[in-house]
Amino acid sequence: MSWKLGVKKSSKDPKENGAASRSVTPIPSRSVTPKPPDAAENNFRSGTLTIRIFSGRGLALPPGVAVPDVIQKALETSPPARRSTSNRDSMQRKQYWWLPYVVLEFDKNEILVEALGGDLSKPEWNYRAYFDVSRTSNVSVSAYLRTAQSLKGQEDMGNDILMARVDLTPVLDGHHASDQWYNATAGSGAFHLKIDFKPARHESLTIEQFDLLKVIGKGSFGKVMQVRKKDTQRIYALKTIRKANIASRPGEITHILAERTVLALVNNPFIVPLKFSFQTPDKLYLVMSFVNGGELFYHLQREGKFDEGRSRFYAAELLCALEHLHGFNVVYRDLKPENILLDYTGHIALCDFGLCKLNMSETEKTNTFCGTPEYIAPELLMNQGYTKTVDWWTLGVLLYEMMTGLPPFYDEDVNVMYQRILSDPLLFPQDMPHDAMTLITGLLQRDPAKRLGANGAEEIKRHPFFSKHVDWNRLMAKKIQPPFKPTVESVLDTANFDAEFTGEKPQDSHVDETPLSETVQDQFRGFTYNPGNEYLSESVSYPSVMG
């Protein structure tokens, strides 16, 4: 999983000048982070959102889709399902597996809720969930019927059938409650929901407010754990970093502060959001939404390549994520399948912002040599300096890799690969669709000034590869059903994480080192992000970050 802390995913040795195979170690430069736009500040909210889902009505399968035989048999032979509100253990949840389950989501926090009764068109869930609010975001409720494949636990990851979905924007301005039926925005039917927001000013967060569940990643600077916040019971990914470890490495404080700043700044449906960050004299803690559908890298390796429609869907959502970052003058610089996660429902979630470069206006250039060899743009290799258009090169490489199984200029010898990036002709397999071929050719234009996207993301969106198929408003509203849905047992499921990590005992290890000087500690000022209290008092404007 890509909440990385210096973890190398490849067995190859890191190469010089900051580039390593499928990994990165940049050379830092220096700049100052500007205060973000007022619109971004207005996104900050603090409190608890309570969502209770009672039942559905009028749910139906899409036209032409039949009830799977195994479901139909269960409907015919099983006794009528009767609602229960008291027993939600695993046996109770499995009892009505043939009825639709729902995925309840707020700000990339997702919960799978099994039916407790009712029937196929009128399932009853009667479930209450509490969500931590740190920014404005949307609520979505999606009802799915299981397929025969997912019921048998086969390796095709499921692709359960979407019956209905509703998207809504809760009122997060003062205490507000509603209790009503919401008509589906996709599929058919409606959901009975009660939504209640209560603003709050949180006390300072500490590690004691989380149950540590599993280790899901480790690196030279710290580790990442799956945790449960005790008051709301929400599951998060908690990234812990020892200050002494990064203080001794030139530029690493820059990178972690840049990551925290970017995560707090952005608010996009295809970017893993930051929920909170806090610190002690010894450690930094980043609390992010826990996304457990697996890395795109895992799914691509497993399937070899994706078809055109699936590749277009992922590329379109990534294009929106990169456009959002560019709107804040942030260049991502490390797009690759390892840094792209899939959520419960199959949407992408971009993560790992340690290499982001801030303060990049339309004409601003930077010279830091960083990235992953397969994805390095030619202007980096030629040491010409580069702009935001470097992200469009990496998008082109990613699209090529998704559709063919390998990056376009790949070679096991990194130096040979660099030469191929600079001079080899771009070749396509015979079955590559024409629109995909012309889009990739435009994105992989070696002259950044002539590269598709040099005049902004809109010119990429207008390319026939996208314009003939993608409704961008519906895409941004997540109203387009993903072409693939991972099978995830529950929000606690860590099956898509390396067992090398998940088998380790989760603990917040004690730091027994010489205390850091006040000069070093001052560099971490502004790291804390808790909109109800510390964030607003500690840094009314964004802290200065060297990046």
N, C-alpha and C positions, 0 to 999 in steps of 0.2 A: 504494500500500500504506500501511497506517495505522500504521506506526511513525514518526509524524510529529514534526517538529521545527519547528513554526511554519509548516508548509506549508499554503497555502490551496488547497483543491481547486476552488474556484469563482472565476470571473473577477470576481465582484462585489466591490465594495470592502467592507472591514470596517465594521460599523456601530458607533455609539457604545455606551458602557456595557458593552463587553466582549463583545458578540455579533456574530459575523460569519457570513455565509451559508455553511452547511455547514462551519464552522470555529469556533474559540473563542479568546478571550483573556480570562481572568477577572481580577477584582479580588481580591487576596488578603485573607484574614482570618488571625487568629492563634490557635493552640491548641497543645496538647502531645500527642504521640503516646503512648498508654499501652503498657506491656509487653503483648505478645500472650498469649493463653491458653497454658497448658502444652502442650495438645494440638498447637498449631502448632509449638512448639519441638521436640516429639518427631518431627516430620516431617523434620528436618534429617538428611541422611546425606551421606557423602563417599566416593567411590571410583570404581571402574570396573566396569560390568556387561558381561560378554561373553555374547552370545547366538549360538549356532550352530544354524541350522536345516538339518537333513539332508534330510528328505523328508516326503511325506504319504502317507496311505493311506485308502481308502474315500471319497475326495472325489467328490461328485456334484452335478449341477445341481439347483436347487429343483424340486419337483414341478410338472409342466406347462410347464417351460422347456426348449426344445429347444436342442441344440447349434447355434450359428449356422452357416449354410451354408458360409461361407468357412472356418470352423474345421474343419467336417466334411470338406470337400474336402482340406484340408491333412493331416488325420489319415489319410485314405485314400491319398493320393498321395505323402506324404513318407516318406523312409526312417526306420526306427526311430531314435528319439532315444537317443543314448548319452551317458552322463555324462562331463563333463570338469571337472577341478578346477583346471586350470592357466591356462586362457585365458578371461578375462572381458572382452575388449574388446567393442566395440559389435557387431561382426559375429557373435561367438559368442553374445551375448545375443539377437540378433535371429533366430538360427538356429532356435530352438524357440518362436517367438512364439505358436504355436497351443496351447501348454501353459499351465496356470495360473501366474500370477505371484503373489507374496505382497507385502503391505505389512507390514513389521515396525516396530512402534512402541514407544517407551518415553518417557514424559514429553513427549509432543508432538513428539519427534524421530522422523521417519518415513523409512524406506528402502524403495525398490521393488526387489525381487529377482526376476530372471528365472529360469525353469527351465533346467536344464542337461541334463535327460534324463527318462526315465520315460515315463509315459503320462497320460491325462486323469485317471484316478482315483489314480494313484501317481506324481505328479511328484517330481523330485529337484532340490533347489536347492543344497545343500552350500555354504552361505554363512555367514561369520562376521562379526559386527558388534560394535563396541565403543561403549558409551554412557557419557557422563559422568553421574555420579549426584550430585545436590545435594539431593535430597529423596526421600521415599518416593513411589512411583508404580507404575502397573500396566504390564504388558507385554501387547500384543495382536499377534496374527498373523492376517492376513486373506488368503485365497486368492481370486483373481478370474480369471474367464475373459473375454477381450476380446470386445467386440461388433463387429459389422460396421462400425458407425459409427466407433468409435475406431480401427479398423484402417485405414479410409479417410481418417482425419484430418479428418472433417467437423466443422462448427462447432457440433455439438450437445453437445460436451464429453464424449461417451462414455456414461457409465452402464454400466460393465462389470458382469458378473454375479458376485455374491458366492456362492462355493461353500461356504466354511467359514471359521469364525473362532473363535479361542480367546483368552480373556482370563484372565490369571493375575497373581497378586501375588508378585513375587520376594522372597526372603528377603534383606533388606539390613541384617542385624545380624551383623557379623563375617563371616569368610570362609566362604562357603557355595557348594556346587556340586551340581547335579542333572543327570541324563541320563535322559530318559524320554519316553514317548509321552503327549501331552496330547489328550484328546478335545475335539472342537469344542463350543463353547458356543452357536454358531449355525451352521446348516447341518449337514452330515454329514461324518464322517471324523475324522482325527486327524493331529497333527503330531509329528514326532520332533525334540525340542529339547534342547540342552545349555546350561544356564544357570549362569554362574559369577560371583559377586560378590566383589571384593577391596576391602576398605576401604583408604583412603589418606588421608594428610594432604598436601594439595597445597602446593607452593611458591607464593609470590606470583605471581599472574597478571600477564603483560605483553602488550602488543600483538604482540610478537615471537613469541608462541606461536600465532599465527593466520596463515593464508594469506588475504590479502585478494583476493576473487574478483570481485565486482561491486558497484557502487553501486546501491542500490535506492530511495533517497530522500534528499532534501536539504531543508534549511530554514535559517532565520536563525541557529540555534544550533549547527548541526553537520550530520552526515549519518548515514545508515544504510547499512551494507554487508553483503553476503552474504560470510561468512567460513568457513574450514575450520579447526577446531582440529587442530593438527599431530599430537598424540599419538594421539587416538582417531579422527581423520578425520571427525568429525561436523560437519555444516553448521549454522551459526547465523546469526542476524541480530545484528549488532554496531552499537549506537547510540553514536556518539561526540558528545560535547558539550563545547564550549570553556567552561571555567569563567568566563573574563573576560566572555564574551557574556551569560551568565545573571546574573553578579554585578552587572552594570550595569543590570539590569532588575528593578524592585521585584517581589518575589513569585516570581520564576522559580526561585530556589534552593528555595523552599518546594515548588514543584510537582515538580521533579525528585526531591527527597528523598521526597516523598509517593509518587511513582510507584514509586521503588525499594523503599520500605517495603511498599507494598501488594503488589508483585510477589513479594517475598520471603515475605510472610505467607501468601498464599493458596495453596491446592493443590486445584484443581478441574479436571475434564476438559475444561471449556469455556472456560478462561482460558489465554491464552498465558503459559507459566511463565518466570520468570527463572532462568537457569542460573548466571550469575556476574555480579558487578560489581566493577570495580576502578578505580583512579584514578592519575593522575600529578599533579605540581604544576600542570599546565596543563589537563588534560582529565579528563572522566568517561567511563567505558565501561560500557554495559549489554549483557550477552550474553543473548539470548533465543532460544527455539526458533524455527526458520525455518519459517514456514507459508506455502506457496506455491500454494494452490488458488484464490487470488483473493479480492478483497473481495466481500462480499455486494452492495455498491453496484454493482460491475461486472456481476455476474450479474443483478441486478434491472434495471439499465439495459438490458442486452442482451435480456432476455426480456419486459420491460414490467411484468409482475406474476407472482406465484406462485399456484398453486392452493391450496386450503384445507389439504390435507394437508401440503404442503411448508412453508407459512407456519406451521402449528401446530408442526411439528417444530422449526423454528428458534426460534420463540417459547418453546417448552418448554425447550430447552437454555439459552436466554438467561435465562429465569426462574430456572433452577437456578444460573446464574452470579451473577445479581444477589442471589439469596437467600444465597449463600455470602458475598458481600461484605458484605451487611447483617449477617450473623452476626458479623462483625468490626467492626461499627459504622462501616463504610465506605459512603459514598454515591458511586455512579459518576458521575452527572451529565452524561454525554455519549454516551448510547446513540444510535447512528445506523448506517446500513448501511456507512459508510466505516470504522467502527471494529470491524467484524465480519469475520473471515477464515474461509475454508473450508480444511480440511486435505485431504490425499490422499483420504480416504475419505468426505468430505462432511459431517463434523461441524463445528460452529462453534468459533471460537476468539476470544474477546473480547480486544481489545488497546487500547493507548493509555490509560494510567491517570493522565495528567498533571493531569486535573481532579478526581480523586477528593478527597473531603472525609473526613477521619478524625475519630474521636471523636464520631460521631453516634449517640448513644443513641436509644432509641425516641421520646423526647420532645424531644430536642435540635433546635434550629432554627439555621439559618445564613442569611445575607442576601446572600452573594456572587451577583452577577448574572453568570451565565456559561451557555454552552450554544450550541446551533445554533438560529437563529430558527424553523425549521420545527418544532422539538421543544421550544421553551420552554414551560414550564408556566405557567398563569395566575397562580399565587401569586408567581412571580418578577416578572411584569409589574406586579403590584399592590404589589410591595415589602412583602409581608406576612411574609417569612421562610418557610423551607420545611424539611421533614423528609425522611426516607427515601422518603416516598411520591412524591417528584418522579420517582424512577426508574420508578414504575409508570405515570405519565403518559407518559413517553417510550416505554415498552414498548407502550402502546396506540397511540401515533402510528406506531411502527415496524410493528406488526401491520397497521394500516390501510394503510400505504404498501405493504407487501408484497402485500396482497390486491387493491389497486386501482391501484397504480402511482404515486400521489402522496400526500403527507401530507394529513390531513383539512382543514386550514385554510390550505392553500398559496395564496400570492399573490406575484407577482414584486416587488411593493412591500412591503418588510419592515414598514413602519409599518401598512399596511393589514392585513397578515397578523397583526400583534400584536392589532389590533382584532378581527379575526375569531376569534382564539384566545379573547379575553375574552367575546365576545358572540354569535357566530354559532351557530345550531343545528347539531348534528352530523348530517350527511346521509350516507346510504349508497346505493350503487347497488342496483338492483332485484334483482340476482342474489347479493347478499351473504347467506350462510347465517345463519339466525336465531341460532345459538349464538355465532357470531363477532360478530354485531351487538351482542348483549347483553353479551358480554365487553368489547368495545371501548368500549361506552357506560359500563360500570362503571369501566374504567381511565381514561377521559377525563372523569370527574366533576370539575367545576371546584372543588368544595369538597374539599380534601385529606382532611378528617375523614370524608367520606362515600365517598371513592374506594375502589374495590376494591383490596385490599392494605393498607389502613390498619391492619388488624389482623394483618398479616404475609402472607408469600407463600403460606401454606397455603390461605387463602381464595380466592386466584387459582387454585391447583391444583385446588380442589374445584369450580370452575365447569364446567358441562357441556361447554364447548368443549374442555377438557382431560380431565376425568374420564371421559368416555365413550370416550376413545381412547388415553390415555397411561398406561402402567405406569411410575411414577416410579422405582421401583427398577431396572427394566431400562434406563430411559433414562440414569440416572446411571452405570450399569455399561457404557454404550455398547453394549448388546446389541440396540438397535433399529437396523436398517439404515437409513441416511440415504436420503431419496427421490431424491437427486441426487448423483452422484459426479463431480467435475471430472476431466478427463483431464490428468494431469501427467506429463511425460516421465520425470523423475527428480527426486531431491532437489536437483539443481543447476538445475532449470528455473526461469527467471525470465521466462517469456513473459507472466505476469500482472502484470508491473511495467512502469512507464512507460519506454519506450526512451530518453526524454530523460535518464534517470538511468543506465540500464544500459550506455549507450554510453560513459560517462565512465570514465577510468582510476581504479581504486580505489587510494587511498593514504591513509596517516595523515599528513595535512599537518603541517608543522612550525609551531609557534607561536613567533613572535618578538615577544613583547610584554613589557612591564614585569611582573616577578614580582608575584603577588598577595600582599597582606599576610597576616600570620599570623592576623589577625582574620577575614579572609575565608576562609582555608583551614580554620579551625576549624569553619566552618559545614558543611563537607563531611565532618566526622568521622562515621564510621558508615556511609558510603556503600558501602564494600567489602563484598562478599558472596561468601565462599568458605568453605563449611562446614568444610572440612578444616583450615583454618588461620586466615586473617585474620578471617573473620566472627566466630568464637567469641572470638578474642582482642581484636578491636577493639571489639566491642559485644556483651557477654554478654547484656544486655537491649537492647531496641530503642532506637535513638537518639531523642532528642527532636527532633521535626520540627514546624516551624511550618506550619500549613496551613489 
